[in-house]
């Protein structure tokens, strides 16, 4: 075994509780941290001010500062990682490259090619579990197969998890490679401008320290999570999903704290963490979901909704305030409350009858916390095409959802300010207001705010008929 190893940072932009870094520093006396600005991903982004690029760039800058405090530095590369990473390993004389395992089909293909190229000069790629608490092969159904329904997966996950699964993985930062030994191996200038991007405003602070502070703040209110989580105007959710997506917060830390608390709110939040692991397991076991429906009989379904309906949805002008507020919030901040994701997805697929893939792609473009597994799983759940999907005959009523979860219309007034003058009762369905009420509210429906693009009950009946025709064939 040689003296040097590289930790290839991907979705783990932190120094605390870091399994690849811990494993590498246990085995090798000199360990370098490297990140590749992957042009195969970056070149496909539609927006040069993509918030995700700003988020990981700021997180990397903080991580580099942390490495420098320990006498090392980040090696930043730019290009195709299947070429750049092996080139770095060979130049620096590394015997191994450590990284967190990723079930995304692109990552699987990329990592296989990196491993092949590394082996050409005697270097090994060692992939370790870090992005989840339990990987798909660790949660297996009694018949040896995969779970396709969440509730039995949750029960199996809770029965299988052990203290060692959430145990902190502490790197030995005294074994970081000296900065001098890394000179000339990567980009000296890896500014956003150099990478072809520009700064974007973020809804939350980026980086490892911000993640740890946000987590501590959430722990102060975690016991009330179950009560508050569905109300978008309240501070009820954790807001930590971008940190899990980029790995600025350890999922092990989150899970062990939730399990240690033991309150009803903490148990409910842990369940949400396991939902994330469920969708990661689905992606691992059934990678076909990336390009098709989990239930293949739905691939032949013709969704009648078209561009007009889709653009009304993306632009927040459907005439349904809860949907419009959610979509405007997404576009302006890169975030959307989980309850509203379900409402918005249901409305696109079941009211507007637009293919779920178009909504999936829109969320993938704008969500700061975008993860392929969760986004795909959530959209297929809403469209009734996925595993453990919402039954096709259960369809969210956007007005009832609005009245139940934003009763005073606080969220609606923030994102649809033209509706602010309506009463708490009328704001959820402003088209029901009389001409006098509209005049007093300073908002004429059909002029100052759109009239509903569809009638919910009519579209619900159409959706049930459409989806039941496929469900009957598949049964």
C-alpha positions as CSV (number, residue, x, y, z in Angstrom):
1,X,0.0,0.0,0.0
2,X,1.3,3.4,-0.9
3,X,1.4,6.6,1.2
4,X,-1.2,8.7,-0.6
5,X,-4.9,8.7,-1.2
6,X,-7.5,11.1,-2.6
7,X,-11.0,11.8,-1.3
8,X,-13.2,12.7,-4.2
9,X,-15.8,15.1,-2.9
10,X,-19.2,14.9,-4.6
11,X,-22.3,15.1,-2.4
12,X,-20.4,15.4,0.9
13,X,-19.1,19.0,1.1
14,X,-18.1,19.0,4.8
15,X,-15.3,17.9,7.1
16,X,-17.5,16.6,10.0
17,X,-18.8,13.0,10.2
18,X,-17.4,12.2,6.7
19,X,-17.0,8.4,6.0
20,X,-14.8,8.6,2.9
21,X,-12.5,11.1,4.5
22,X,-12.5,9.0,7.8
23,X,-11.7,5.8,5.9
24,X,-9.0,7.4,3.8
25,X,-7.2,9.0,6.8
26,X,-7.4,5.8,8.8
27,X,-5.5,3.9,6.0
28,X,-3.2,6.5,4.5
29,X,-0.8,9.0,6.0
30,X,-1.3,11.7,3.3
31,X,-4.8,12.4,2.0
32,X,-5.8,15.1,-0.5
33,X,-9.4,16.4,-1.0
34,X,-10.4,17.0,-4.6
35,X,-13.6,18.2,-6.3
36,X,-14.3,18.1,-10.0
37,X,-16.5,20.8,-11.5
38,X,-18.2,18.3,-13.8
39,X,-18.7,19.8,-17.2
40,X,-21.0,16.9,-18.2
41,X,-23.4,18.2,-15.6
42,X,-22.7,21.9,-15.7
43,X,-22.9,22.2,-19.4
44,X,-26.5,20.9,-19.4
45,X,-27.8,23.5,-16.9
46,X,-30.1,26.0,-18.5
47,X,-29.4,29.0,-16.3
48,X,-26.0,30.6,-15.8
49,X,-27.2,31.9,-12.4
50,X,-28.4,28.4,-11.2
51,X,-28.7,28.6,-7.4
52,X,-27.2,25.1,-7.0
53,X,-23.9,26.2,-8.5
54,X,-23.8,29.1,-6.2
55,X,-24.6,26.9,-3.2
56,X,-22.0,24.3,-3.8
57,X,-19.4,26.9,-4.9
58,X,-19.9,28.8,-1.6
59,X,-19.8,25.5,0.3
60,X,-16.6,24.5,-1.4
61,X,-15.0,27.8,-0.6
62,X,-15.8,27.3,3.1
63,X,-14.4,23.7,2.9
64,X,-11.2,25.0,1.3
65,X,-10.8,27.4,4.2
66,X,-11.3,24.6,6.6
67,X,-8.7,22.5,4.8
68,X,-6.2,25.4,4.8
69,X,-6.6,25.8,8.6
70,X,-5.2,22.3,8.8
71,X,-2.3,23.0,6.4
72,X,-3.9,21.5,3.3
73,X,-6.1,22.8,0.5
74,X,-8.8,21.8,-1.9
75,X,-7.7,20.5,-5.3
76,X,-10.3,21.9,-7.7
77,X,-10.6,20.4,-11.2
78,X,-12.8,21.3,-14.2
79,X,-13.8,19.0,-16.9
80,X,-14.9,15.4,-17.4
81,X,-14.3,13.6,-14.1
82,X,-13.6,10.3,-15.9
83,X,-10.5,12.0,-17.3
84,X,-9.6,14.6,-14.7
85,X,-9.7,12.4,-11.6
86,X,-7.5,9.6,-12.9
87,X,-5.1,12.2,-14.3
88,X,-4.8,13.8,-10.8
89,X,-4.4,10.5,-9.1
90,X,-1.6,9.4,-11.5
91,X,0.2,12.7,-11.3
92,X,0.1,12.8,-7.5
93,X,1.0,9.1,-7.0
94,X,-2.2,8.1,-5.2
95,X,-2.8,4.5,-4.4
96,X,-6.5,4.9,-3.8
97,X,-9.4,7.2,-4.4
98,X,-12.2,7.3,-1.8
99,X,-15.7,8.5,-2.5
100,X,-19.3,8.2,-1.3
101,X,-21.4,5.7,-3.2
102,X,-24.2,7.3,-5.4
103,X,-27.1,5.2,-7.0
104,X,-27.8,7.8,-9.7
105,X,-27.3,5.9,-13.0
106,X,-25.1,8.7,-14.3
107,X,-22.9,8.4,-11.2
108,X,-22.8,4.6,-11.5
109,X,-21.6,4.8,-15.1
110,X,-19.1,7.6,-14.3
111,X,-17.6,5.8,-11.3
112,X,-17.2,2.5,-13.3
113,X,-15.2,4.4,-15.9
114,X,-13.1,6.2,-13.3
115,X,-12.4,2.8,-11.6
116,X,-11.4,1.3,-14.9
117,X,-9.0,4.2,-15.7
118,X,-7.5,4.2,-12.2
119,X,-6.8,0.4,-12.4
120,X,-4.7,1.0,-15.4
121,X,-1.9,2.4,-13.2
122,X,-2.6,0.4,-10.0
123,X,-4.9,2.8,-8.3
124,X,-8.2,1.7,-6.7
125,X,-11.6,3.4,-6.4
126,X,-13.1,2.7,-3.1
127,X,-16.8,3.6,-2.8
128,X,-18.3,3.7,0.7
129,X,-21.7,4.4,2.2
130,X,-22.1,8.0,3.2
131,X,-25.2,9.6,1.6
132,X,-27.7,7.5,3.4
133,X,-27.9,5.6,6.7
134,X,-28.9,2.3,5.1
135,X,-28.3,1.4,1.5
136,X,-30.8,-0.6,-0.6
137,X,-29.1,-4.1,-0.1
138,X,-29.3,-3.5,3.7
139,X,-33.1,-3.3,3.7
140,X,-34.4,-6.4,2.0
141,X,-38.0,-7.8,2.0
142,X,-38.6,-11.3,3.5
143,X,-38.6,-12.8,0.0
144,X,-35.1,-11.4,-0.6
145,X,-36.4,-8.8,-3.0
146,X,-36.9,-5.0,-2.8
147,X,-39.6,-3.2,-0.9
148,X,-42.0,-1.3,-3.2
149,X,-44.3,0.1,-0.5
150,X,-43.1,2.6,2.0
151,X,-44.7,1.4,5.2
152,X,-43.1,-2.0,5.2
153,X,-39.8,-0.4,4.2
154,X,-40.0,1.9,7.1
155,X,-40.7,-0.9,9.6
156,X,-37.8,-2.9,8.1
157,X,-35.5,0.1,8.2
158,X,-36.3,0.8,11.9
159,X,-35.8,-2.9,12.7
160,X,-32.5,-3.1,10.8
161,X,-30.8,0.2,11.9
162,X,-28.0,-0.2,14.5
163,X,-26.1,2.3,16.5
164,X,-23.0,1.7,14.3
165,X,-25.0,2.8,11.3
166,X,-25.3,6.3,12.7
167,X,-22.0,6.4,14.6
168,X,-20.0,9.4,13.8
169,X,-17.2,8.9,11.3
170,X,-14.4,11.3,12.4
171,X,-11.6,12.0,10.0
172,X,-8.0,12.4,11.2
173,X,-7.4,15.8,9.8
174,X,-3.7,15.6,10.9
175,X,-3.3,13.3,7.9
176,X,-4.4,15.8,5.3
177,X,-1.8,16.3,2.6
178,X,0.3,19.5,3.0
179,X,-0.8,22.3,0.7
180,X,2.7,22.5,-0.8
181,X,2.5,18.9,-2.1
182,X,-0.7,19.9,-4.0
183,X,0.5,23.0,-5.8
184,X,-0.1,23.0,-9.5
185,X,-2.4,20.0,-9.5
186,X,-5.7,21.9,-9.9
187,X,-7.2,25.2,-10.8
188,X,-5.8,28.2,-9.0
189,X,-8.8,30.3,-10.1
190,X,-12.1,28.4,-9.7
191,X,-14.3,31.5,-9.3
192,X,-17.8,31.3,-10.6
193,X,-16.9,33.6,-13.4
194,X,-14.0,31.3,-14.4
195,X,-16.5,28.4,-14.5
196,X,-18.9,30.4,-16.7
197,X,-21.6,31.1,-14.0
198,X,-22.7,34.0,-11.9
199,X,-23.8,34.5,-8.3
200,X,-27.5,33.8,-7.5
201,X,-29.4,34.7,-4.4
202,X,-30.0,31.8,-2.0
203,X,-33.0,31.2,0.3
204,X,-30.6,29.8,3.0
205,X,-27.0,30.2,3.9
206,X,-24.6,27.7,2.2
207,X,-21.8,25.7,3.8
208,X,-21.0,23.3,6.6
209,X,-21.1,25.7,9.4
210,X,-24.5,27.2,8.3
211,X,-25.8,23.6,8.1
212,X,-24.8,22.8,11.6
213,X,-26.3,26.1,12.9
214,X,-29.5,25.5,11.0
215,X,-29.7,21.9,12.5
216,X,-29.2,23.2,16.0
217,X,-32.0,25.7,15.5
218,X,-34.3,23.0,14.2
219,X,-33.6,20.8,17.2
220,X,-35.1,23.6,19.3
221,X,-38.5,23.0,17.6
222,X,-38.2,19.4,16.4
223,X,-40.7,18.2,19.1
224,X,-43.4,20.3,17.3
225,X,-42.5,19.1,13.9
226,X,-45.6,16.8,13.5
227,X,-47.9,19.7,14.4
228,X,-46.4,22.4,12.2
229,X,-44.9,20.6,9.2
230,X,-47.9,21.0,6.9
231,X,-48.3,24.8,7.3
232,X,-46.2,26.7,4.7
233,X,-46.5,30.0,6.5
234,X,-45.1,28.6,9.7
235,X,-41.5,27.8,10.6
236,X,-42.4,24.1,11.0
237,X,-40.1,22.2,8.6
238,X,-36.3,21.8,9.1
239,X,-35.2,23.6,5.9
240,X,-32.3,21.2,5.8
241,X,-32.9,19.4,2.5
242,X,-30.3,21.4,0.5
243,X,-27.7,20.5,3.1
244,X,-28.6,16.8,2.8
245,X,-28.5,17.1,-1.0
246,X,-25.0,18.6,-1.0
247,X,-23.8,16.8,2.0
248,X,-23.0,19.9,4.1
249,X,-24.8,18.1,6.9
250,X,-24.3,14.5,7.8
251,X,-27.4,12.3,7.4
252,X,-26.0,10.1,10.3
253,X,-25.9,13.1,12.6
254,X,-29.5,13.9,11.7
255,X,-30.7,10.4,12.2
256,X,-29.0,9.7,15.5
257,X,-30.2,13.0,17.0
258,X,-33.8,12.3,15.8
259,X,-33.7,8.8,17.3
260,X,-32.1,10.1,20.6
261,X,-34.9,12.7,21.0
262,X,-37.7,10.1,21.0
263,X,-40.5,12.7,20.9
264,X,-43.4,12.3,18.5
265,X,-42.1,15.2,16.4
266,X,-38.7,13.7,16.2
267,X,-40.1,10.3,15.2
268,X,-42.2,12.0,12.5
269,X,-39.1,13.8,11.1
270,X,-37.1,10.5,11.2
271,X,-39.9,9.0,9.1
272,X,-39.3,11.8,6.5
273,X,-35.6,11.0,6.5
274,X,-36.5,7.4,5.8
275,X,-38.8,8.5,2.9
276,X,-35.6,9.9,1.4
277,X,-33.8,6.6,1.9
278,X,-36.8,4.7,0.4
279,X,-36.6,6.7,-2.8
280,X,-32.8,6.2,-2.9
281,X,-33.4,2.5,-2.6
282,X,-36.0,2.6,-5.4
283,X,-33.5,4.3,-7.7
284,X,-30.8,1.7,-6.7
285,X,-33.1,-1.3,-7.4
286,X,-35.1,0.1,-10.3
287,X,-33.0,2.5,-12.3
288,X,-35.5,2.4,-15.1
289,X,-37.5,5.0,-13.2
290,X,-35.1,7.7,-14.5
291,X,-36.5,7.3,-18.1
292,X,-39.9,5.7,-17.6
293,X,-42.7,5.1,-15.2
294,X,-42.1,2.7,-12.3
295,X,-45.3,0.9,-13.4
296,X,-44.6,0.4,-17.1
297,X,-48.2,0.2,-18.1
298,X,-48.4,3.9,-17.6
299,X,-45.8,4.7,-20.2
300,X,-48.3,4.4,-23.0
301,X,-50.8,6.8,-21.4
302,X,-51.4,9.9,-23.4
303,X,-51.8,12.9,-21.1
304,X,-54.1,15.4,-22.8
305,X,-52.8,18.6,-21.1
306,X,-50.6,20.7,-23.4
307,X,-48.3,23.7,-23.4
308,X,-51.0,26.3,-22.5
309,X,-51.8,24.4,-19.3
310,X,-48.2,23.7,-18.5
311,X,-47.1,27.4,-18.9
312,X,-50.0,28.6,-16.7
313,X,-48.7,26.3,-14.0
314,X,-45.0,27.2,-14.3
315,X,-45.8,30.9,-14.4
316,X,-48.2,30.9,-11.4
317,X,-51.3,32.0,-13.2
318,X,-53.6,29.0,-12.9
319,X,-56.2,31.0,-10.9
320,X,-55.8,28.7,-7.9
321,X,-54.0,30.8,-5.3
322,X,-52.3,27.9,-3.4
323,X,-50.8,26.5,-6.7
324,X,-49.8,29.9,-8.0
325,X,-48.2,31.0,-4.7
326,X,-46.2,27.7,-4.6
327,X,-45.0,28.1,-8.1
328,X,-44.0,31.7,-7.7
329,X,-42.1,30.9,-4.6
330,X,-40.2,28.1,-6.4
331,X,-39.2,30.4,-9.2
332,X,-38.1,33.3,-7.0
333,X,-36.4,31.3,-4.2
334,X,-35.6,27.8,-5.4
335,X,-37.5,26.3,-2.6
336,X,-41.0,24.9,-2.1
337,X,-42.7,23.5,1.0
338,X,-43.3,19.8,0.9
339,X,-47.0,20.0,1.3
340,X,-47.1,22.5,-1.6
341,X,-45.0,20.2,-3.7
342,X,-47.7,17.5,-3.4
343,X,-50.5,20.1,-4.1
344,X,-48.7,21.5,-7.1
345,X,-47.8,18.1,-8.6
346,X,-51.3,16.8,-8.1
347,X,-52.7,19.9,-9.8
348,X,-50.4,19.6,-12.8
349,X,-51.1,15.9,-13.3
350,X,-54.7,15.5,-12.1
351,X,-56.3,18.9,-12.8
352,X,-54.3,20.0,-15.9
353,X,-53.7,16.4,-17.1
354,X,-50.1,17.3,-18.1
355,X,-47.5,14.5,-18.1
356,X,-45.7,14.2,-14.8
357,X,-42.3,14.2,-16.6
358,X,-42.8,17.9,-17.5
359,X,-43.3,18.8,-13.9
360,X,-40.4,16.6,-12.8
361,X,-38.1,18.4,-15.2
362,X,-39.4,21.8,-14.1
363,X,-38.7,21.0,-10.4
364,X,-35.3,19.6,-11.4
365,X,-34.4,22.9,-13.0
366,X,-35.5,25.2,-10.1
367,X,-35.2,23.3,-6.8
368,X,-32.1,24.1,-4.8
369,X,-32.5,20.7,-3.0
370,X,-33.1,18.7,-6.2
371,X,-32.2,15.1,-5.8
372,X,-33.1,12.7,-8.7
373,X,-34.4,9.9,-6.4
374,X,-36.7,12.1,-4.3
375,X,-37.9,14.3,-7.2
376,X,-38.7,11.3,-9.4
377,X,-40.3,9.4,-6.6
378,X,-42.4,12.3,-5.5
379,X,-43.7,13.0,-9.0
380,X,-44.5,9.4,-9.7
381,X,-46.3,9.2,-6.4
382,X,-48.4,12.3,-7.3
383,X,-49.1,11.0,-10.8
384,X,-50.1,7.5,-9.5
385,X,-47.5,5.9,-11.8
386,X,-44.9,5.0,-9.2
387,X,-44.3,2.6,-6.3
388,X,-46.6,3.1,-3.3
389,X,-48.3,5.8,-5.4
390,X,-51.2,8.1,-4.4
391,X,-54.3,6.1,-5.5
392,X,-55.5,7.5,-8.8
393,X,-58.9,8.2,-7.3
394,X,-57.5,10.3,-4.5
395,X,-56.9,13.8,-5.8
396,X,-55.9,16.9,-3.9
397,X,-58.6,19.6,-3.9
398,X,-56.4,22.8,-4.1
399,X,-59.1,25.0,-2.4
400,X,-59.5,22.6,0.6
401,X,-55.8,22.2,0.9
402,X,-55.4,26.0,1.0
403,X,-58.1,26.5,3.6
404,X,-56.7,23.7,5.8
405,X,-53.0,24.5,5.7
406,X,-53.0,28.3,5.1
407,X,-56.3,29.3,6.9
408,X,-55.4,33.0,7.3
409,X,-53.9,33.2,3.8
410,X,-50.6,34.4,5.1
411,X,-48.6,32.4,2.5
412,X,-51.0,33.4,-0.3
413,X,-50.7,37.1,0.5
414,X,-46.9,36.9,0.5
415,X,-46.6,35.3,-3.0
416,X,-49.9,36.5,-4.6
417,X,-50.0,40.1,-3.2
418,X,-52.7,41.1,-5.7
419,X,-55.1,39.0,-3.6
420,X,-54.1,40.6,-0.3
421,X,-57.3,42.6,0.0
422,X,-59.6,39.5,0.1
423,X,-60.9,38.2,3.3
424,X,-59.4,35.0,4.9
425,X,-62.5,33.1,3.6
426,X,-62.5,34.5,0.0
427,X,-58.7,34.4,-0.7
428,X,-58.6,30.7,-1.2
429,X,-61.2,30.8,-4.0
430,X,-61.3,34.4,-5.1
431,X,-63.4,33.7,-8.2
432,X,-66.3,33.1,-5.8
433,X,-66.2,36.7,-4.6
434,X,-69.0,39.0,-5.8
435,X,-68.2,42.0,-8.1
436,X,-68.5,44.2,-5.0
437,X,-66.1,42.1,-3.0
438,X,-63.6,42.2,-5.8
439,X,-63.9,45.9,-6.1
440,X,-63.3,46.3,-2.3
441,X,-60.4,44.0,-2.5
442,X,-58.9,45.9,-5.4
443,X,-58.6,42.8,-7.5
444,X,-60.8,41.9,-10.4
445,X,-60.7,38.2,-11.2
446,X,-59.9,37.7,-14.9
447,X,-58.0,41.0,-15.0
448,X,-55.9,41.6,-12.0
449,X,-55.7,37.9,-11.2
450,X,-56.5,35.0,-13.5
451,X,-59.8,33.2,-13.5
452,X,-59.3,29.4,-12.9
453,X,-57.9,27.7,-16.0
454,X,-60.0,24.6,-15.2
455,X,-62.8,23.6,-13.0
456,X,-61.5,21.2,-10.4
457,X,-64.4,18.7,-10.1
458,X,-64.7,18.4,-13.9
459,X,-60.9,17.7,-14.2
460,X,-61.0,15.3,-11.2
461,X,-63.6,13.2,-13.1
462,X,-61.5,13.3,-16.2
463,X,-58.3,12.2,-14.3
464,X,-60.1,9.3,-12.6
465,X,-61.4,8.1,-16.0
466,X,-58.0,8.5,-17.6
467,X,-56.0,6.7,-14.9
468,X,-58.5,4.0,-14.2
469,X,-58.4,2.9,-17.7
470,X,-54.7,2.0,-17.3
471,X,-55.1,0.7,-13.7
472,X,-57.8,-1.8,-14.9
473,X,-55.5,-3.0,-17.7
474,X,-52.6,-3.4,-15.2
475,X,-54.7,-5.3,-12.6
